[in-house]
Amino acid sequence: MQIKAIKRGQTLEILENLDIPDGEVVSIEILDYRISQEQDKFGDSLEDFRSRYRKVSLKI
């Protein structure tokens, strides 16, 4: 399950309802959303390049 939250000080404010009981132990993986956005921009740019130059793969 993936959920989004906002960090406020030392607290994570969860943006959706969770279907887990109170007191349940959970594990959290922190992903830097800013890095994810930059990676998405690269992928979009690569797709634009491929469509513009009709390239499926590049020989490097």
Residue frames as qw, qx, qy, qz and C-alpha x, y, z in Angstrom:
[[0.000, 0.891, 0.455, 0.000, 0.00, 0.00, 0.00],
 [0.395, 0.124, -0.015, 0.910, 1.26, 3.47, -0.82],
 [0.119, -0.876, -0.460, 0.079, -0.14, 6.60, 0.78],
 [0.333, 0.561, -0.064, 0.755, 0.80, 10.26, 0.75],
 [0.492, -0.722, -0.374, 0.311, 1.51, 12.36, 3.82],
 [0.200, 0.839, -0.109, 0.494, 2.76, 15.83, 4.65],
 [0.641, -0.153, -0.456, 0.598, 5.60, 16.28, 7.15],
 [0.189, -0.847, -0.038, -0.496, 4.90, 18.93, 9.77],
 [0.371, -0.705, 0.529, -0.291, 7.74, 19.10, 12.29],
 [0.082, -0.300, 0.949, -0.050, 8.21, 15.54, 13.57],
 [0.571, 0.284, 0.646, -0.420, 4.69, 14.49, 12.57],
 [0.012, 0.016, 0.768, 0.641, 3.45, 12.92, 9.33],
 [0.505, 0.314, 0.335, -0.731, -0.08, 14.04, 8.43],
 [0.303, 0.123, 0.896, 0.299, -1.66, 11.24, 6.39],
 [0.266, 0.201, -0.206, -0.920, -3.82, 12.50, 3.54],
 [0.634, -0.062, -0.553, -0.536, -6.20, 9.52, 3.29],
 [0.782, -0.374, 0.268, -0.421, -8.03, 7.05, 5.51],
 [0.215, 0.394, -0.894, 0.018, -6.13, 3.91, 6.49],
 [0.862, -0.200, -0.213, -0.415, -7.89, 0.60, 6.95],
 [0.584, 0.151, -0.702, 0.377, -5.65, -0.65, 9.75],
 [0.584, -0.690, -0.428, 0.007, -6.44, -0.99, 13.46],
 [0.164, -0.897, 0.264, -0.314, -5.18, 1.50, 16.04],
 [0.630, -0.602, 0.490, -0.023, -1.93, 0.39, 17.63],
 [0.926, 0.305, 0.159, 0.153, -0.83, -1.54, 14.52],
 [0.439, -0.587, 0.396, 0.553, 2.92, -1.37, 13.87],
 [0.684, 0.713, 0.154, 0.013, 3.74, -0.10, 10.36],
 [0.624, -0.225, 0.299, 0.686, 6.94, 0.37, 8.39],
 [0.289, 0.913, 0.131, -0.255, 7.48, 3.63, 6.48],
 [0.656, 0.079, 0.326, 0.676, 9.70, 4.21, 3.45],
 [0.040, 0.834, 0.092, -0.543, 10.43, 7.88, 2.75],
 [0.596, 0.371, 0.439, 0.560, 10.71, 8.87, -0.93],
 [0.123, -0.468, 0.002, 0.875, 11.81, 12.36, -1.84],
 [0.486, 0.690, 0.522, -0.127, 8.93, 13.58, -4.02],
 [0.152, 0.873, -0.227, -0.403, 11.12, 16.31, -5.55],
 [0.211, -0.404, 0.817, 0.354, 13.51, 13.67, -6.91],
 [0.465, 0.345, 0.815, 0.016, 10.57, 11.63, -8.26],
 [0.377, 0.844, 0.226, -0.308, 9.29, 14.69, -10.13],
 [0.036, 0.751, -0.518, -0.408, 12.71, 15.28, -11.71],
 [0.343, -0.117, 0.904, 0.226, 12.91, 11.63, -12.80],
 [0.474, 0.603, 0.627, -0.135, 9.46, 11.94, -14.38],
 [0.253, 0.875, -0.106, -0.399, 10.61, 15.04, -16.28],
 [0.147, -0.506, 0.764, 0.372, 13.59, 13.09, -17.64],
 [0.420, 0.204, 0.881, 0.078, 11.34, 10.25, -18.79],
 [0.408, 0.789, 0.372, -0.268, 8.99, 12.71, -20.49],
 [0.105, 0.815, -0.384, -0.420, 11.93, 14.41, -22.21],
 [0.288, -0.264, 0.876, 0.283, 13.27, 11.05, -23.38],
 [0.460, 0.473, 0.751, -0.032, 9.89, 10.10, -24.85],
 [0.303, 0.878, 0.067, -0.364, 9.70, 13.48, -26.62],
 [0.069, -0.647, 0.645, 0.401, 13.17, 12.90, -28.08],
 [0.391, 0.008, 0.905, 0.168, 12.30, 9.37, -29.21],
 [0.458, 0.659, 0.584, -0.124, 9.09, 10.47, -30.93],
 [0.190, 0.884, -0.135, -0.405, 10.75, 13.49, -32.54],
 [0.105, 0.635, -0.704, -0.300, 13.65, 11.47, -33.97],
 [0.912, 0.110, -0.196, -0.344, 11.78, 8.15, -34.25],
 [0.289, 0.450, -0.806, 0.254, 14.33, 6.38, -32.09],
 [0.848, -0.369, -0.300, -0.231, 13.37, 3.26, -30.15],
 [0.809, -0.489, 0.017, 0.327, 16.81, 2.71, -28.65],
 [0.163, 0.935, -0.314, 0.002, 20.14, 4.49, -28.65],
 [0.908, 0.082, -0.177, 0.370, 23.53, 2.93, -29.28],
 [0.217, -0.945, 0.225, -0.100, 26.00, 4.46, -26.86]]
